[in-house]
């Protein structure tokens, strides 16, 4: 399902019983964060603050804060449905057609994707219902100050649209924006992000557009770790199975999604660097104040009745857990193109996603786990992973109890831990130097004789299937309540 507006998504969440409307005029300065933090950590619903204190525009938060809501945002029953679509597309593209019928089937499938995915230009859209050119101001938007030591209010779910000054390639990224005044914000595009690259190569000020709201599928696409040459709006069109409609900005040649709730048009001057932060970040710590370029607003357009989307980040678990889960499930098929031995992947939210990667593999030769570790450190944003745990294919990597048991009982630290060095995430505070530090890989797979292990690996303790079936049959007679999940097998 492709949502035509954020309001339509709100209505869908309400139908699902996944939304709570808040009529109390909660304060965007800290108070909404405390309310939302309690709800998020209690696995509660999305929250629509209908009249935040001092504002007329509703504020939506925790909209992605469950697997059910994240799936609904992408128009599917479950995230695995998107992964299966991608797997099917990859399978069709990889198969060599042998007959005319096969060619028609493959070509038809690829043409079908191409027909639904590319963005489509339109002359007008709901984001143009109100146009403010004269003294555009952010002051009508309930921008949150999330944590007590934050440098100010921050826009936390923006779709930031730029074009490479040389190639002209579009990028849609998500970079937090500190409000400095009514028409100026910071632009926190980190060192490794495309927006930062556009700023580095620009000879001077260049246009930037920031979109808030619209189809939630677009918000996810802006966070997705896409290959450099893949347009985020093309990816969003494929996800929603319907083209993203784009309308031209009022004050630049950039194009923005026509269904956005609010659009901020303006420019970034790479020479205009300002202190940005501190900011209570997804690591659970404040990221320090640093210099980042300023974004100057030249025009604001919006719907007549916009909704302002926001998220809070901080000590896990938070709403971003499920944006990360979507990436984990959707991009697993692409990873298997490079590493077909990978069975499953888990990026624990408790480890802020990039601090720990747990991967299960079909082990085929001595040292296979080390090959996988080094390959993962060479893949996109997984280059930031500080620790990679590799386990055998039979391990349920989403069960922390099983992972802890397997790792602590299967690892000889001196033999099975690999230390190396590489890039660190911009927000990582633990390294001796910013952006660069040490990594650890842990081979927690079963050890083979060909790897020098001569003692003989013990068998797992498991009850026989015959006895388990027999006990299942007599369980009701034992008076022990509902049948539990299956003992220690």
VEXKEDO-320422 format. One line per 5 residues: number of its first residue (from 1); their letters; for each residue y, z, x of C-alpha. Coordinates in pm, 1 decimal. Layout:
BEGIN
NUM> a> Y Z X; ...
//
This chain:
BEGIN
1> xxxxx> 0.0 0.0 0.0; 341.7 -97.2 133.1; 615.7 141.3 18.9; 943.1 -18.8 -83.9; 1139.1 299.8 -13.5
6> xxxxx> 1107.5 653.2 115.0; 1163.0 766.5 -244.0; 849.2 577.4 -347.2; 653.4 760.0 -75.6; 793.5 1092.1 -200.9
11> xxxxx> 672.6 1004.1 -550.9; 329.7 918.9 -410.8; 307.8 1252.9 -229.0; 405.9 1430.1 -550.0; 131.3 1250.1 -743.1
16> xxxxx> -116.8 1360.5 -476.7; -8.3 1723.9 -506.3; 116.4 1706.4 -146.2; 488.7 1771.6 -201.3; 698.2 2074.8 -292.8
21> xxxxx> 1054.6 2030.2 -414.6; 1291.2 2303.5 -297.7; 1596.9 2355.7 -519.9; 1727.0 2651.1 -317.5; 2021.8 2542.9 -95.5
26> xxxxx> 1852.0 2614.0 237.4; 2069.0 2585.7 547.6; 1995.3 2295.4 789.7; 2119.3 2531.0 1063.2; 1795.3 2709.5 1166.8
31> xxxxx> 1692.4 2821.6 816.4; 1509.3 2503.9 715.6; 1323.9 2511.1 1048.0; 1196.4 2865.6 985.3; 1085.2 2771.6 634.3
36> xxxxx> 916.0 2453.1 749.4; 753.3 2614.7 1054.0; 578.7 2869.6 831.7; 465.0 2598.5 590.3; 340.5 2366.8 867.6
41> xxxxx> 141.0 2639.6 1039.7; -4.7 2738.0 702.5; -115.1 2375.3 648.3; 118.7 2350.8 351.4; 278.0 2054.0 171.0
46> xxxxx> 562.1 1817.6 248.7; 898.0 1974.4 162.8; 1186.2 1800.5 -13.0; 1500.4 2013.4 11.0; 1690.2 1864.7 -281.9
51> xxxxx> 2032.7 2014.7 -201.6; 2052.5 2150.2 152.9; 2340.7 2392.3 194.9; 2665.1 2195.6 216.2; 2510.3 1853.6 147.1
56> xxxxx> 2428.0 1626.3 -146.2; 2154.6 1425.3 27.3; 1794.3 1552.1 3.1; 1613.5 1633.6 328.8; 1243.2 1550.6 357.6
61> xxxxx> 1028.5 1719.8 619.2; 656.7 1772.7 695.1; 589.1 1439.1 523.8; 324.3 1352.3 786.0; 189.1 1705.5 823.2
66> xxxxx> -172.6 1652.2 714.5; -435.6 1386.8 769.1; -420.1 1309.0 396.7; -43.0 1253.8 403.0; -54.0 1059.5 729.8
71> xxxxx> -317.6 830.6 579.0; -109.1 786.2 264.7; 194.1 694.2 478.7; -9.4 404.6 619.9; -134.0 305.5 274.3
76> xxxxx> -501.2 396.8 329.9; -745.2 662.9 213.6; -817.0 769.0 571.2; -696.0 678.4 920.1; -1039.6 541.6 1006.9
81> xxxxx> -977.1 263.7 753.6; -700.7 128.3 979.5; -925.6 160.8 1286.2; -1198.2 -36.3 1108.4; -949.1 -311.1 1021.1
86> xxxxx> -847.6 -334.0 1383.9; -1209.4 -332.3 1496.9; -1287.3 -614.2 1255.5; -987.0 -815.1 1378.0; -1091.6 -766.1 1740.8
91> xxxxx> -1449.3 -864.2 1657.5; -1338.4 -1185.1 1487.4; -1104.1 -1276.0 1770.9; -1365.5 -1210.0 2038.5; -1646.1 -1411.6 1880.5
96> xxxxx> -1666.6 -1771.7 2000.6; -1695.5 -2003.3 1699.3; -1997.5 -2231.1 1716.7; -1972.2 -2428.9 1394.0; -1698.4 -2575.7 1181.0
101> xxxxx> -1761.6 -2304.2 924.0; -1724.4 -2035.6 1190.0; -1399.7 -2195.7 1306.0; -1262.7 -2192.7 953.6; -1365.0 -1830.4 905.9
106> xxxxx> -1215.4 -1712.8 1233.6; -905.1 -1927.3 1203.7; -856.9 -1820.3 843.6; -880.4 -1455.2 937.6; -627.8 -1487.8 1221.0
111> xxxxx> -394.6 -1703.8 1011.2; -418.2 -1442.4 737.9; -298.9 -1173.0 976.2; -22.2 -1396.6 1111.2; 92.3 -1477.5 757.7
116> xxxxx> 128.1 -1112.5 654.9; 251.3 -952.5 976.4; 570.3 -1119.9 1111.6; 903.5 -974.8 994.9; 1094.6 -1182.9 741.7
121> xxxxx> 1471.6 -1224.8 731.4; 1650.5 -1162.0 402.5; 2016.8 -1187.9 311.8; 2059.2 -841.5 160.3; 1874.7 -518.1 98.7
126> xxxxx> 1897.9 -163.5 -40.4; 2029.7 -32.6 294.4; 2353.1 -227.2 218.1; 2430.6 -61.0 -116.6; 2706.4 138.7 55.1
131> xxxxx> 2891.1 3.0 362.8; 3129.6 223.8 560.6; 3326.1 40.7 830.3; 3644.6 247.4 830.3; 3590.6 577.6 1014.6
136> xxxxx> 3213.0 598.2 969.3; 3098.8 961.0 981.3; 2765.9 1139.4 1020.0; 2898.5 1442.6 837.6; 2733.9 1353.8 503.9
141> xxxxx> 2384.2 1377.2 660.0; 2209.9 1720.9 669.0; 2117.8 1694.3 1037.1; 1923.1 2001.5 1144.3; 1992.0 2244.9 1422.5
146> xxxxx> 1629.6 2340.9 1467.7; 1614.6 2624.0 1723.1; 1863.3 2894.7 1829.1; 1927.1 2760.6 2180.1; 1945.9 2392.1 2085.4
151> xxxxx> 2252.6 2212.2 2217.0; 2349.7 2117.7 1860.9; 2213.2 1936.0 1555.5; 1951.8 1667.9 1633.6; 1835.0 1359.7 1444.8
156> xxxxx> 1458.6 1375.8 1500.1; 1303.9 1078.2 1316.2; 1526.6 782.5 1406.8; 1406.5 424.6 1446.7; 1618.3 307.6 1740.4
161> xxxxx> 1644.0 -72.5 1761.0; 1756.1 -251.5 2077.2; 1709.2 -589.2 2243.0; 1640.3 -645.4 2611.3; 1971.2 -773.6 2755.2
166> xxxxx> 1793.5 -1053.3 2946.4; 1478.4 -1150.2 2754.5; 1612.6 -1068.5 2408.9; 1286.6 -895.1 2316.0; 1326.3 -637.8 2040.4
171> xxxxx> 1213.6 -279.5 2077.5; 1187.4 -10.0 1811.5; 1156.0 335.3 1963.8; 1195.0 694.9 1852.7; 1438.7 895.1 2063.3
176> xxxxx> 1599.2 1218.6 1951.6; 1976.6 1204.7 1900.7; 2203.5 1505.6 1949.2; 2510.6 1497.9 1726.3; 2822.5 1543.2 1941.6
181> xxxxx> 3078.1 1471.9 1670.5; 3108.3 1274.1 1347.1; 3064.8 935.0 1517.3; 2892.3 1002.7 1851.0; 2542.3 1117.3 1946.0
186> xxxxx> 2327.2 1137.8 2253.1; 2045.5 887.0 2302.7; 1749.2 1064.4 2460.4; 1545.5 767.7 2578.2; 1326.9 903.3 2855.6
191> xxxxx> 1270.0 739.4 3193.4; 949.9 554.7 3098.3; 1066.6 427.5 2756.5; 1173.7 73.7 2668.5; 1517.2 185.2 2551.1
196> xxxxx> 1583.9 337.9 2891.9; 1477.7 12.0 3057.6; 1717.7 -184.2 2835.6; 1995.2 54.7 2937.6; 1913.4 24.7 3308.7
201> xxxxx> 1931.9 -355.2 3313.9; 2233.9 -389.3 3087.1; 2554.6 -494.1 3267.9; 2764.1 -299.8 3017.5; 2777.2 -173.3 2658.5
206> xxxxx> 2508.9 -322.3 2432.4; 2437.7 -300.2 2057.9; 2203.6 -39.4 1912.5; 2101.9 21.6 1552.2; 1939.7 338.5 1420.2
211> xxxxx> 1743.0 340.3 1095.3; 1648.9 648.1 894.7; 1391.8 645.4 615.6; 1243.3 343.7 443.4; 871.1 275.6 448.2
216> xxxxx> 705.2 562.9 642.3; 481.2 303.2 804.8; 784.7 195.4 1008.6; 835.0 550.3 1133.2; 479.3 560.9 1263.7
221> xxxxx> 510.9 216.3 1424.5; 812.9 338.9 1624.1; 592.7 610.9 1778.7; 288.5 392.8 1847.1; 193.1 326.9 2213.4
226> xxxxx> 197.9 -50.8 2181.3; 157.8 -295.4 2470.9; 499.6 -406.9 2602.5; 486.9 -751.7 2442.4; 391.5 -635.4 2091.5
231> xxxxx> 680.7 -605.8 1844.7; 673.0 -274.1 1657.7; 788.2 -447.3 1338.3; 507.3 -701.7 1370.3; 263.1 -410.7 1407.9
236> xxxxx> 417.7 -239.3 1104.6; 374.9 -557.7 902.2; 6.9 -568.5 998.4; -36.6 -201.3 909.0; 126.5 -235.3 566.5
241> xxxxx> -25.8 -583.0 508.9; 313.5 -711.1 405.0; 605.2 -843.8 610.9; 887.7 -610.4 703.4; 1206.1 -752.0 554.4
246> xxxxx> 1500.3 -754.8 794.8; 1870.0 -780.0 722.0; 2145.9 -846.1 976.2; 2374.5 -562.7 1082.3; 2741.0 -566.5 981.3
251> xxxxx> 2881.3 -524.4 1333.3; 2619.3 -680.4 1561.8; 2346.0 -943.4 1569.9; 2068.8 -683.3 1547.7; 1842.3 -687.2 1243.6
256> xxxxx> 1720.1 -376.2 1063.9; 1457.6 -304.2 795.5; 1624.8 -380.8 464.5; 1458.9 -87.1 286.7; 1602.2 176.9 522.5
261> xxxxx> 1774.6 471.5 358.7; 2049.7 497.8 622.0; 2150.3 264.4 906.5; 2376.8 368.2 1193.2; 2524.9 70.3 1376.6
266> xxxxx> 2692.6 101.2 1712.9; 2655.9 61.7 2085.1; 2545.8 242.5 2398.2; 2751.1 223.0 2716.5; 2516.2 299.0 3010.8
271> xxxxx> 2816.9 425.2 3207.8; 2900.1 686.8 2943.2; 2654.1 961.3 3036.8; 2685.8 1301.9 2870.3; 2502.4 1636.3 2880.4
276> xxxxx> 2223.9 1635.8 2619.9; 2017.5 1938.3 2515.6; 1872.1 2194.8 2548.1; 1622.6 2109.2 2274.4; 1324.0 2304.5 2142.4
281> xxxxx> 1057.7 2044.5 2213.2; 699.9 1960.7 2114.8; 576.9 2134.6 2428.9; 672.3 2469.2 2273.8; 949.1 2516.0 2532.6
286> xxxxx> 1313.6 2417.6 2546.6; 1367.2 2099.1 2744.7; 1671.6 2153.5 2970.5; 2008.7 1989.6 2946.1; 2024.7 1652.4 3125.2
291> xxxxx> 2254.8 1351.1 3129.9; 2180.9 1075.6 2877.7; 2391.7 787.8 2742.9; 2610.6 833.5 2437.8; 2566.9 630.2 2117.9
296> xxxxx> 2895.7 530.2 1952.4; 2882.3 455.9 1579.4; 3084.8 159.7 1451.1; 2947.0 128.4 1096.5; 2716.7 314.8 857.7
301> xxxxx> 2531.2 153.9 567.6; 2300.0 331.9 326.0; 2138.2 339.6 -13.2; 2336.6 488.1 -300.8; 2084.6 772.9 -318.1
306> xxxxx> 1935.3 805.2 28.9; 1682.2 1061.1 149.2; 1721.5 1196.7 501.2; 1385.9 1223.0 684.3; 1352.7 1492.8 948.1
311> xxxxx> 1085.2 1669.1 1148.9; 1080.5 1982.5 1356.3; 894.2 2007.2 1683.4; 805.0 2321.0 1873.2; 504.5 2531.4 1955.1
316> xxxxx> 189.5 2357.4 1821.3; 58.5 2301.2 1565.8; 343.6 2103.0 1416.4; 383.9 1798.5 1192.9; 355.9 1564.6 1492.6
321> xxxxx> -11.8 1664.4 1524.5; -97.9 1401.8 1263.9; 121.9 1128.5 1408.2; -80.4 1187.5 1726.3; -405.5 1187.5 1530.8
326> xxxxx> -316.4 850.0 1380.1; -262.1 706.4 1728.4; -587.9 857.4 1851.7; -795.4 699.4 1572.3; -613.7 364.6 1537.1
331> xxxxx> -598.9 277.0 1906.4; -955.6 377.1 1994.9; -1087.3 22.5 1922.1; -830.3 -124.2 2163.5; -933.7 122.1 2432.5
336> xxxxx> -1296.8 15.5 2390.0; -1197.3 -340.9 2477.0; -1129.2 -215.9 2829.3; -1380.0 71.1 2831.2; -1673.2 -21.3 2605.2
341> xxxxx> -1864.9 286.6 2725.6; -1618.6 514.1 2540.9; -1775.6 666.5 2229.5; -1486.8 881.9 2107.8; -1149.0 1018.0 2213.6
346> xxxxx> -962.9 1337.4 2127.0; -602.4 1428.4 2211.5; -569.3 1795.0 2108.6; -237.0 1879.7 1948.1; -260.7 2224.4 2107.4
351> xxxxx> -229.3 2051.5 2445.3; 75.9 1851.9 2330.6; -145.5 1536.4 2324.6; -70.5 1416.3 2677.3; -177.3 1732.9 2860.9
356> xxxxx> -546.7 1698.4 2776.0; -771.3 1402.6 2694.2; -1131.7 1466.3 2591.3; -1353.8 1159.5 2599.2; -1724.7 1108.0 2533.6
361> xxxxx> -1907.0 821.0 2705.0; -2241.0 645.0 2723.4; -2321.2 730.1 3082.4; -2503.0 445.1 3258.3; -2480.2 503.9 3633.7
366> xxxxx> -2396.0 769.2 3892.8; -2027.6 856.5 3897.7; -1960.5 683.5 3565.8; -1736.7 969.6 3450.4; -1502.5 914.6 3746.9
371> xxxxx> -1469.4 546.8 3667.0; -1360.9 637.1 3314.0; -1110.3 900.3 3432.5; -937.3 660.2 3669.2; -936.7 380.4 3412.3
376> xxxxx> -776.2 607.5 3151.5; -499.4 707.3 3392.6; -420.6 336.3 3417.5; -387.5 282.6 3040.0; -41.5 294.8 2882.8
381> xxxxx> 81.6 640.1 2791.9; -247.8 804.6 2892.0; -104.2 778.1 3243.2; 72.9 1105.5 3156.4; -252.7 1294.5 3092.4
386> xxxxx> -270.0 1597.9 3319.8; -635.0 1673.6 3249.7; -919.8 1446.1 3140.8; -1253.0 1595.3 3033.4; -1549.3 1356.2 3023.6
391> xxxxx> -1861.1 1455.5 2828.6; -2180.9 1285.0 2713.9; -2202.9 1075.7 2398.4; -2387.5 1343.4 2197.4; -2100.5 1593.9 2223.6
396> xxxxx> -1872.1 1640.6 1922.3; -1541.0 1631.7 2106.5; -1347.0 1738.7 1796.0; -1527.6 2074.8 1790.6; -1349.5 2302.6 2040.1
401> xxxxx> -1640.6 2548.3 2040.0; -1887.1 2279.7 2146.5; -1647.3 2134.7 2404.0; -1585.5 2477.3 2557.8; -1959.1 2545.8 2570.7
406> xxxxx> -2043.7 2209.5 2727.5; -1765.2 2215.8 2985.1; -1814.7 2572.4 3102.4; -2193.7 2540.9 3126.9; -2215.1 2188.7 3270.1
411> xxxxx> -1952.7 2196.1 3544.5; -1979.1 2303.8 3905.3; -1608.5 2326.7 3992.6; -1633.0 2214.6 4353.5; -1856.0 1919.7 4271.7
416> xxxxx> -1726.7 1805.0 3933.4; -1346.8 1837.8 3946.2; -1132.6 1553.8 4076.6; -769.2 1609.3 4176.6; -527.9 1318.9 4205.4
421> xxxxx> -158.4 1247.5 4160.9; 44.1 1031.1 3927.6; 334.9 1009.8 3682.5; 415.7 1304.6 3455.8; 584.6 1299.8 3118.0
426> xxxxx> 963.5 1335.8 3127.9; 938.6 1667.3 2942.7; 673.2 1823.0 3167.0; 823.1 2130.8 3328.8; 520.5 2241.1 3534.1
431> xxxxx> 525.7 1997.2 3825.0; 698.6 2071.3 4151.5; 904.4 1756.4 4092.8; 1013.2 1587.3 3772.4; 814.9 1276.6 3669.7
436> xxxxx> 543.7 1311.0 3938.3; 262.5 1556.9 3999.0; -106.1 1637.4 4012.8; -383.9 1543.4 3770.1; -729.3 1686.1 3713.9
441> xxxxx> -1042.8 1509.2 3597.5; -1351.4 1705.9 3496.4; -1697.1 1549.8 3487.0; -1878.8 1760.9 3228.0; -2158.5 1508.3 3174.9
446> xxxxx> -2525.4 1583.2 3236.4; -2590.2 1543.3 3611.6; -2856.3 1303.5 3739.4; -3081.0 1308.6 4041.9; -2909.2 989.1 4157.7
451> xxxxx> -2585.5 1191.9 4169.7; -2749.9 1442.6 4403.0; -2857.5 1694.8 4139.1; -3221.4 1778.3 4220.1; -3279.6 2096.8 4022.7
456> xxxxx> -3360.3 1932.9 3688.6; -3117.7 1955.7 3394.2; -3221.9 2197.0 3115.9; -3281.2 2086.0 2757.7; -3055.3 2194.5 2471.7
461> xxxxx> -3193.8 2467.1 2245.2; -3270.6 2311.5 1908.0; -3487.2 2412.6 1615.8; -3746.5 2157.9 1508.5; -3656.3 1931.7 1216.8
466> xxxxx> -3971.8 2041.0 1028.1; -3876.5 2409.2 1034.8; -3514.9 2340.3 940.3; -3627.7 2136.3 638.6; -3870.5 2412.7 535.6
471> xxxxx> -3599.2 2680.4 552.3; -3360.9 2458.0 354.9; -3624.3 2452.3 81.8; -3661.5 2830.2 55.9; -3296.9 2926.2 111.1
476> xxxxx> -3219.4 2997.3 -254.4; -3507.3 3249.0 -263.0; -3361.0 3450.8 24.5; -3051.3 3570.6 -160.3; -2821.0 3488.4 129.4
481> xxxxx> -2563.5 3286.4 -61.1; -2479.7 2915.9 -22.0; -2674.6 2715.7 232.7; -2476.1 2717.4 560.5; -2424.6 2417.4 781.4
486> xxxx> -2750.7 2415.1 971.8; -2809.4 2698.4 1216.8; -2779.9 2627.7 1584.8; -2918.3 2273.3 1590.1
//
